[in-house]
Amino acid sequence: MSSIRKITPEISIKLQLSFEKKKQLYALLKSLKADNVDFPRGLSMEMSTDDDNTLVIQLSSKRGFGTVINMVDEILEHISIGMQVITNA
């Protein structure tokens, strides 16, 4: 019997979030950067902005679909909480 090596594919997801005001964009970006450091091996997240008040989040995982789905869920939860704080401030 031959052994079959299970290969986990690398998954990349790009989230683009548009904001009405640049001030909201940078407040959220700052809060996300503080929460998302020291990722486990095989996971990465990069954030950038563009001229249209858009936050771009690029997620990559070499740990499978479940892990990247959990990452997206957690980041969206952080974004939701951050937007509540920003709009109620």
GUDREN-739410 format. One record per residue: x, y, z of N, C-alpha, C in turn; residue number from 1. Coordinates in pm, 1 decimal. Layout:
residues N
<pt n_u="X" n_v="Y" n_w="Z" ca_u="X" ca_v="Y" ca_w="Z" c_u="X" c_v="Y" c_w="Z" k="NUM"/>
...
***
This chain:
residues 89
<pt n_u="83.2" n_v="-116.6" n_w="0.0" ca_u="0.0" ca_v="0.0" ca_w="0.0" c_u="88.4" c_v="123.9" c_w="0.0" k="1"/>
<pt n_u="62.2" n_v="216.0" n_w="-89.3" ca_u="141.3" ca_v="338.8" ca_w="-93.0" c_u="82.7" c_v="443.3" c_w="1.4" k="2"/>
<pt n_u="171.0" n_v="521.9" n_w="57.2" ca_u="121.6" ca_v="626.7" ca_w="146.6" c_u="89.8" c_v="751.7" c_w="65.1" k="3"/>
<pt n_u="-21.9" n_v="809.9" n_w="95.5" ca_u="-64.7" ca_v="930.5" ca_w="26.4" c_u="-43.0" c_v="1047.6" c_w="120.3" k="4"/>
<pt n_u="33.3" n_v="1142.9" n_w="72.8" ca_u="62.4" ca_v="1260.7" ca_w="153.8" c_u="-47.3" c_v="1364.0" c_w="131.3" k="5"/>
<pt n_u="-107.2" n_v="1407.0" n_w="239.9" ca_u="-212.5" ca_v="1507.1" ca_w="232.0" c_u="-148.6" c_v="1644.6" c_w="214.5" k="6"/>
<pt n_u="-187.1" n_v="1715.6" n_w="110.5" ca_u="-132.9" ca_v="1847.9" ca_w="83.9" c_u="-241.8" c_v="1950.8" c_w="112.3" k="7"/>
<pt n_u="-210.2" n_v="2045.7" n_w="199.1" ca_u="-302.7" ca_v="2152.5" ca_w="230.4" c_u="-272.4" c_v="2270.5" c_w="139.4" k="8"/>
<pt n_u="-371.2" n_v="2315.5" n_w="62.4" ca_u="-345.0" ca_v="2426.0" ca_w="-30.4" c_u="-331.6" c_v="2559.3" c_w="43.1" k="9"/>
<pt n_u="-257.9" n_v="2650.7" n_w="-18.4" ca_u="-251.3" ca_v="2786.4" ca_w="35.9" c_u="-375.0" c_v="2861.0" c_w="-11.5" k="10"/>
<pt n_u="-438.4" n_v="2928.5" n_w="79.6" ca_u="-562.0" ca_v="3000.3" ca_w="50.0" c_u="-537.5" c_v="3148.3" c_w="75.1" k="11"/>
<pt n_u="-579.3" n_v="3230.7" n_w="-18.5" ca_u="-568.0" ca_v="3375.6" ca_w="-2.0" c_u="-704.4" c_v="3438.2" c_w="-19.8" k="12"/>
<pt n_u="-733.4" n_v="3535.0" n_w="66.3" ca_u="-860.1" ca_v="3606.9" ca_w="60.6" c_u="-830.0" c_v="3755.2" c_w="69.8" k="13"/>
<pt n_u="-898.6" n_v="3832.8" n_w="-10.8" ca_u="-881.4" ca_v="3977.9" ca_w="-9.2" c_u="-1014.2" c_v="4041.0" c_w="30.3" k="14"/>
<pt n_u="-1011.4" n_v="4117.8" n_w="139.7" ca_u="-1129.2" ca_v="4191.4" ca_w="185.3" c_u="-1108.4" c_v="4338.0" c_w="152.9" k="15"/>
<pt n_u="-1211.3" n_v="4402.5" n_w="98.3" ca_u="-1204.9" ca_v="4544.7" ca_w="69.9" c_u="-1323.3" c_v="4611.3" c_w="138.8" k="16"/>
<pt n_u="-1292.9" n_v="4706.7" n_w="227.2" ca_u="-1396.0" ca_v="4774.7" ca_w="303.9" c_u="-1388.8" c_v="4923.9" c_w="274.4" k="17"/>
<pt n_u="-1499.2" n_v="4980.8" n_w="227.6" ca_u="-1503.5" ca_v="5123.5" ca_w="194.2" c_u="-1564.4" c_v="5202.7" c_w="309.4" k="18"/>
<pt n_u="-1509.1" n_v="5320.5" n_w="333.2" ca_u="-1553.6" ca_v="5407.4" ca_w="441.4" c_u="-1594.8" c_v="5542.3" c_w="385.9" k="19"/>
<pt n_u="-1689.6" n_v="5606.3" n_w="453.2" ca_u="-1732.1" ca_v="5739.5" ca_w="412.5" c_u="-1624.0" c_v="5842.9" c_w="440.7" k="20"/>
<pt n_u="-1555.9" n_v="5825.8" n_w="554.2" ca_u="-1457.4" ca_v="5924.9" ca_w="597.1" c_u="-1322.4" c_v="5859.5" c_w="620.6" k="21"/>
<pt n_u="-1218.8" n_v="5930.9" n_w="579.9" ca_u="-1082.1" ca_v="5882.7" ca_w="599.3" c_u="-1050.4" c_v="5863.3" c_w="747.5" k="22"/>
<pt n_u="-1109.6" n_v="5946.5" n_w="830.6" ca_u="-1088.8" ca_v="5938.9" ca_w="975.6" c_u="-1135.0" c_v="5802.8" c_w="1030.2" k="23"/>
<pt n_u="-1249.7" n_v="5753.5" n_w="981.5" ca_u="-1300.6" ca_v="5621.9" ca_w="1022.9" c_u="-1206.5" c_v="5511.8" c_w="976.5" k="24"/>
<pt n_u="-1161.0" n_v="5523.6" n_w="853.8" ca_u="-1070.4" ca_v="5424.3" ca_w="795.2" c_u="-944.7" c_v="5409.6" c_w="880.2" k="25"/>
<pt n_u="-881.0" n_v="5520.9" n_w="914.6" ca_u="-755.3" ca_v="5513.8" ca_w="988.4" c_u="-775.3" c_v="5473.1" c_w="1134.1" k="26"/>
<pt n_u="-888.7" n_v="5509.9" n_w="1192.8" ca_u="-917.4" ca_v="5465.4" ca_w="1330.2" c_u="-931.8" c_v="5313.8" c_w="1333.4" k="27"/>
<pt n_u="-1003.3" n_v="5258.5" n_w="1235.5" ca_u="-1021.8" ca_v="5113.5" ca_w="1230.9" c_u="-890.8" c_v="5042.8" c_w="1198.2" k="28"/>
<pt n_u="-815.9" n_v="5097.2" n_w="1104.6" ca_u="-686.5" ca_v="5038.7" ca_w="1069.0" c_u="-595.6" c_v="5031.3" c_w="1191.5" k="29"/>
<pt n_u="-591.1" n_v="5138.2" n_w="1268.5" ca_u="-507.6" ca_v="5142.4" ca_w="1389.0" c_u="-551.7" c_v="5036.6" c_w="1490.3" k="30"/>
<pt n_u="-683.0" n_v="5021.3" n_w="1508.5" ca_u="-731.5" ca_v="4922.1" ca_w="1605.3" c_u="-704.0" c_v="4779.5" c_w="1558.0" k="31"/>
<pt n_u="-715.2" n_v="4754.4" n_w="1429.5" ca_u="-688.3" ca_v="4619.8" ca_w="1376.5" c_u="-540.3" c_v="4584.0" c_w="1385.8" k="32"/>
<pt n_u="-454.0" n_v="4680.1" n_w="1360.1" ca_u="-309.6" ca_v="4652.1" ca_w="1367.6" c_u="-268.7" c_v="4610.6" c_w="1508.0" k="33"/>
<pt n_u="-328.8" n_v="4674.2" n_w="1607.3" ca_u="-295.5" ca_v="4640.9" ca_w="1746.9" c_u="-340.0" c_v="4499.5" c_w="1782.9" k="34"/>
<pt n_u="-452.0" n_v="4454.3" n_w="1726.0" ca_u="-507.3" ca_v="4322.5" ca_w="1758.3" c_u="-445.1" c_v="4208.6" c_w="1679.1" k="35"/>
<pt n_u="-381.4" n_v="4238.6" n_w="1568.2" ca_u="-339.9" ca_v="4132.1" ca_w="1477.3" c_u="-189.6" c_v="4132.6" c_w="1453.7" k="36"/>
<pt n_u="-117.3" n_v="4091.6" n_w="1555.0" ca_u="27.9" ca_v="4077.3" ca_w="1545.7" c_u="65.4" c_v="3935.8" c_w="1589.0" k="37"/>
<pt n_u="183.8" n_v="3894.3" n_w="1553.1" ca_u="235.2" ca_v="3762.4" ca_w="1592.3" c_u="141.5" c_v="3648.0" c_w="1552.3" k="38"/>
<pt n_u="115.7" n_v="3637.6" n_w="1423.3" ca_u="32.8" ca_v="3528.9" ca_w="1372.9" c_u="106.5" c_v="3396.6" c_w="1383.8" k="39"/>
<pt n_u="33.5" n_v="3289.0" n_w="1403.6" ca_u="97.4" ca_v="3156.9" ca_w="1403.6" c_u="158.8" c_v="3125.9" c_w="1266.8" k="40"/>
<pt n_u="251.1" n_v="3034.6" n_w="1266.9" ca_u="317.1" ca_v="2991.8" ca_w="1143.3" c_u="214.3" c_v="2945.0" c_w="1041.1" k="41"/>
<pt n_u="231.7" n_v="2987.5" n_w="916.7" ca_u="141.5" ca_v="2947.5" ca_w="809.7" c_u="24.6" c_v="3041.8" c_w="787.9" k="42"/>
<pt n_u="13.7" n_v="3145.9" n_w="871.6" ca_u="-92.4" ca_v="3245.1" ca_w="857.6" c_u="-30.2" c_v="3382.5" c_w="838.9" k="43"/>
<pt n_u="-93.9" n_v="3464.8" n_w="756.3" ca_u="-44.6" ca_v="3601.6" ca_w="742.6" c_u="-158.7" c_v="3696.0" c_w="708.6" k="44"/>
<pt n_u="-139.3" n_v="3822.3" n_w="744.9" ca_u="-236.0" ca_v="3925.8" ca_w="714.1" c_u="-160.6" c_v="4053.2" c_w="681.4" k="45"/>
<pt n_u="-198.2" n_v="4114.2" n_w="570.6" ca_u="-141.3" ca_v="4242.0" ca_w="531.1" c_u="-255.5" c_v="4339.9" c_w="512.4" k="46"/>
<pt n_u="-236.4" n_v="4464.5" n_w="559.0" ca_u="-339.1" ca_v="4567.0" ca_w="544.6" c_u="-280.4" c_v="4687.5" c_w="474.4" k="47"/>
<pt n_u="-362.4" n_v="4749.2" n_w="390.7" ca_u="-322.0" ca_v="4871.5" ca_w="321.8" c_u="-446.5" c_v="4955.5" c_w="295.6" k="48"/>
<pt n_u="-424.9" n_v="5077.9" n_w="251.9" ca_u="-534.7" ca_v="5167.8" ca_w="218.7" c_u="-514.7" c_v="5217.8" c_w="76.7" k="49"/>
<pt n_u="-622.9" n_v="5270.4" n_w="19.4" ca_u="-609.1" ca_v="5333.2" ca_w="-111.6" c_u="-671.6" c_v="5472.6" c_w="-107.4" k="50"/>
<pt n_u="-668.3" n_v="5542.3" n_w="-217.4" ca_u="-715.7" ca_v="5680.8" ca_w="-223.1" c_u="-867.5" c_v="5694.0" c_w="-213.3" k="51"/>
<pt n_u="-939.3" n_v="5585.5" n_w="-224.6" ca_u="-1085.7" ca_v="5589.0" ca_w="-221.9" c_u="-1142.3" c_v="5555.7" c_w="-84.1" k="52"/>
<pt n_u="-1066.8" n_v="5580.5" n_w="22.0" ca_u="-1109.5" ca_v="5548.1" ca_w="158.5" c_u="-1144.5" c_v="5400.3" c_w="174.3" k="53"/>
<pt n_u="-1063.1" n_v="5316.1" n_w="115.7" ca_u="-1084.5" ca_v="5171.7" ca_w="121.5" c_u="-971.8" c_v="5105.4" c_w="198.8" k="54"/>
<pt n_u="-1010.6" n_v="5018.7" n_w="291.3" ca_u="-915.6" ca_v="4936.6" ca_w="364.5" c_u="-908.1" c_v="4801.7" c_w="293.4" k="55"/>
<pt n_u="-787.8" n_v="4760.3" n_w="258.7" ca_u="-766.4" ca_v="4633.7" ca_w="189.1" c_u="-694.2" c_v="4540.3" c_w="285.0" k="56"/>
<pt n_u="-754.0" n_v="4423.7" n_w="309.3" ca_u="-694.5" ca_v="4323.6" ca_w="397.9" c_u="-670.6" c_v="4198.1" c_w="316.3" k="57"/>
<pt n_u="-545.8" n_v="4155.4" n_w="311.0" ca_u="-508.0" ca_v="4033.8" ca_w="238.8" c_u="-471.8" c_v="3926.7" c_w="341.4" k="58"/>
<pt n_u="-546.4" n_v="3817.6" n_w="341.5" ca_u="-522.8" ca_v="3706.4" ca_w="434.1" c_u="-470.4" c_v="3586.2" c_w="357.1" k="59"/>
<pt n_u="-374.8" n_v="3517.2" n_w="414.9" ca_u="-322.3" ca_v="3394.5" ca_w="355.1" c_u="-308.7" c_v="3288.2" c_w="462.5" k="60"/>
<pt n_u="-339.2" n_v="3164.7" n_w="424.0" ca_u="-327.9" ca_v="3053.3" ca_w="516.9" c_u="-275.3" c_v="2929.8" c_w="444.5" k="61"/>
<pt n_u="-181.8" n_v="2865.3" n_w="508.2" ca_u="-132.0" ca_v="2735.9" ca_w="460.9" c_u="-184.4" c_v="2625.4" c_w="551.8" k="62"/>
<pt n_u="-288.5" n_v="2658.9" n_w="629.2" ca_u="-340.0" ca_v="2565.2" ca_w="728.7" c_u="-481.0" c_v="2515.5" c_w="697.3" k="63"/>
<pt n_u="-529.5" n_v="2540.9" n_w="577.3" ca_u="-658.4" ca_v="2486.5" ca_w="537.9" c_u="-773.1" c_v="2586.2" c_w="542.3" k="64"/>
<pt n_u="-885.5" n_v="2541.4" n_w="486.6" ca_u="-1003.0" ca_v="2626.5" ca_w="474.4" c_u="-1061.1" c_v="2667.5" c_w="608.9" k="65"/>
<pt n_u="-1068.6" n_v="2576.0" n_w="702.2" ca_u="-1126.3" ca_v="2605.6" ca_w="832.4" c_u="-1053.0" c_v="2718.4" c_w="902.7" k="66"/>
<pt n_u="-921.6" n_v="2717.1" n_w="893.7" ca_u="-841.2" ca_v="2819.9" ca_w="959.2" c_u="-866.0" c_v="2956.7" c_w="896.8" k="67"/>
<pt n_u="-869.2" n_v="2963.0" n_w="764.7" ca_u="-889.6" ca_v="3092.7" ca_w="699.3" c_u="-1032.1" c_v="3144.3" c_w="723.2" k="68"/>
<pt n_u="-1128.6" n_v="3056.0" n_w="729.9" ca_u="-1266.1" ca_v="3097.6" ca_w="761.4" c_u="-1272.1" c_v="3154.3" c_w="902.3" k="69"/>
<pt n_u="-1204.0" n_v="3090.3" n_w="996.5" ca_u="-1198.7" ca_v="3142.2" ca_w="1133.7" c_u="-1129.9" c_v="3278.6" c_w="1138.9" k="70"/>
<pt n_u="-1023.7" n_v="3296.7" n_w="1059.2" ca_u="-954.6" ca_v="3425.0" ca_w="1053.4" c_u="-1048.1" c_v="3534.7" c_w="1003.6" k="71"/>
<pt n_u="-1118.7" n_v="3507.6" n_w="895.8" ca_u="-1211.7" ca_v="3605.6" ca_w="838.5" c_u="-1320.3" c_v="3639.0" c_w="940.3" k="72"/>
<pt n_u="-1375.1" n_v="3538.2" n_w="1003.7" ca_u="-1480.2" ca_v="3559.6" ca_w="1103.3" c_u="-1430.4" c_v="3648.8" c_w="1217.5" k="73"/>
<pt n_u="-1311.7" n_v="3620.2" n_w="1267.0" ca_u="-1256.4" ca_v="3699.1" ca_w="1377.9" c_u="-1228.6" c_v="3843.4" c_w="1335.4" k="74"/>
<pt n_u="-1172.7" n_v="3862.4" n_w="1217.2" ca_u="-1143.4" ca_v="3997.1" ca_w="1169.4" c_u="-1272.3" c_v="4076.5" c_w="1147.1" k="75"/>
<pt n_u="-1374.3" n_v="4012.3" n_w="1089.3" ca_u="-1501.9" ca_v="4081.1" ca_w="1069.6" c_u="-1566.7" c_v="4117.8" c_w="1202.1" k="76"/>
<pt n_u="-1549.5" n_v="4033.6" n_w="1302.1" ca_u="-1601.3" ca_v="4065.7" ca_w="1435.9" c_u="-1528.0" c_v="4187.0" c_w="1492.8" k="77"/>
<pt n_u="-1396.3" n_v="4192.0" n_w="1477.2" ca_u="-1317.9" ca_v="4307.2" ca_w="1524.2" c_u="-1360.2" c_v="4434.0" c_w="1450.7" k="78"/>
<pt n_u="-1384.2" n_v="4422.5" n_w="1321.2" ca_u="-1428.0" ca_v="4537.4" ca_w="1241.6" c_u="-1564.5" c_v="4585.9" c_w="1289.9" k="79"/>
<pt n_u="-1655.3" n_v="4494.1" n_w="1313.9" ca_u="-1789.4" ca_v="4530.3" ca_w="1361.7" c_u="-1782.5" c_v="4604.0" c_w="1495.6" k="80"/>
<pt n_u="-1705.5" n_v="4551.2" n_w="1587.5" ca_u="-1690.4" ca_v="4615.6" ca_w="1719.2" c_u="-1623.0" c_v="4752.1" c_w="1703.5" k="81"/>
<pt n_u="-1519.1" n_v="4758.0" n_w="1622.2" ca_u="-1448.8" ca_v="4885.1" ca_w="1599.4" c_u="-1539.7" c_v="4990.1" c_w="1539.3" k="82"/>
<pt n_u="-1623.8" n_v="4951.8" n_w="1443.9" ca_u="-1715.9" ca_v="5047.8" ca_w="1381.6" c_u="-1820.4" c_v="5095.5" c_w="1483.7" k="83"/>
<pt n_u="-1863.8" n_v="5008.9" n_w="1571.1" ca_u="-1958.7" ca_v="5051.1" ca_w="1674.7" c_u="-1896.1" c_v="5155.1" c_w="1766.6" k="84"/>
<pt n_u="-1771.4" n_v="5131.7" n_w="1803.3" ca_u="-1700.3" ca_v="5225.5" ca_w="1890.7" c_u="-1680.4" c_v="5359.5" c_w="1818.3" k="85"/>
<pt n_u="-1637.9" n_v="5354.2" n_w="1692.7" ca_u="-1610.6" ca_v="5475.2" ca_w="1615.7" c_u="-1738.2" c_v="5557.7" c_w="1596.2" k="86"/>
<pt n_u="-1847.9" n_v="5493.7" n_w="1561.5" ca_u="-1971.6" ca_v="5568.8" ca_w="1533.9" c_u="-2038.6" c_v="5617.9" c_w="1660.9" k="87"/>
<pt n_u="-2011.3" n_v="5556.4" n_w="1774.1" ca_u="-2072.2" ca_v="5600.5" ca_w="1901.1" c_u="-1982.1" c_v="5694.9" c_w="1979.6" k="88"/>
<pt n_u="-1862.2" n_v="5723.0" n_w="1928.2" ca_u="-1768.5" ca_v="5810.0" ca_w="2000.8" c_u="-1805.3" c_v="5956.2" c_w="1984.5" k="89"/>
***
